[in-house]
């Protein structure tokens, strides 16, 4: 077969022989690329993930979400329990840095499995009494940024390899007019990027992932629609 492939014998012309070889080579290259691409997709869809850690009350995985150019990423959202949320409910605790959660080994395993980690900072609707909403919102957005930074510091202490860590500020919760218990508005959320194509626009893929899964995970809908910095085509990242 190889001799037939290399020889011009049996062809009506040398041009026909060369054309056939070029076609066959193109087919082999295309098929190889298709098999390789399919293999990548299969690995993304079937890759086993570390089990849900005890700190987490909701664990949502969204795979192969494209940006506007078709580059894909997979995400894992971790919504933490009240036991960990309380640490962000006090600005004194938040800003002093004197206390930090002790992550379980299961949680560390989940974090270390990530390709990238996104720490989400949010602020409740409360603002100082008598302060205009616009001024109070600015202060609370700054507080949300500090929360994202504090969570990132905790995460850095838990990972054992160089994983990029982003800090996402979604801002100040919209005013509901009934701020009796606003602790739910300060949920602790960490989003893991499990894998991503080179050049992926994370904002686009993450927003689409959250929109797609908002019915299964209402926290996505909340993050996208009820905070001051979550609207628009891009997110607000803390430098």
HUGIQUI-V71519 format. One record per backbone hydrogen bond with DSSP energy under -0.5 kcal/mol. CO is the residue of the C=O (numbers start at 1). NH is the residue of the N-H. Records with the same first field share a line. If there is no record, write none. Layout:
# HUGIQUI-V71519
CO: NH  NH
This chain:
# HUGIQUI-V71519
1: 5
2: 6
3: 7
8: 11
13: 17
14: 18
15: 19
16: 20
17: 21
18: 22
19: 23
20: 24
21: 25
22: 26
23: 27
24: 28
25: 29
26: 30
27: 31
28: 32
29: 33
30: 34
31: 35
32: 36
33: 37
34: 38
35: 39
36: 40
37: 41
38: 42
39: 43
40: 44
41: 45
42: 46
43: 47
53: 56
55: 81
58: 79
60: 77
62: 75
64: 66
65: 73
67: 70
71: 67
72: 197
73: 65
74: 194  195
75: 62
76: 192
77: 60  79
78: 80  190
79: 57  58
81: 84  85
82: 86
84: 87
85: 88
86: 89
89: 91
90: 94
91: 95
92: 96
93: 97
101: 103
104: 108
105: 109
106: 110
107: 111
108: 112
109: 113
110: 113
111: 114
115: 164
116: 193
117: 119  166
118: 120  191
119: 168
120: 189
121: 170  171
123: 173
128: 131
132: 136
133: 137
134: 138
135: 139
136: 140
137: 141
138: 142
139: 143
140: 144
141: 145
142: 146
143: 147
144: 148
145: 149
146: 150
147: 151
148: 152
149: 153
150: 154
151: 155
152: 156
153: 157
154: 158
155: 158  159
161: 163
164: 117
166: 119  168
167: 169  238
168: 121  170
169: 236
170: 229
171: 123
172: 228
178: 180
182: 185
183: 186
184: 187
187: 189
188: 80
189: 120
190: 78
191: 118
192: 76  194
193: 115  116
195: 74
197: 200
200: 202
201: 205
202: 206
203: 207
204: 208
205: 209
206: 210
207: 211
208: 212
209: 213
211: 214
213: 217
217: 220  221
218: 222
219: 223
220: 224
221: 225
222: 226
226: 174
227: 230
235: 237
236: 169
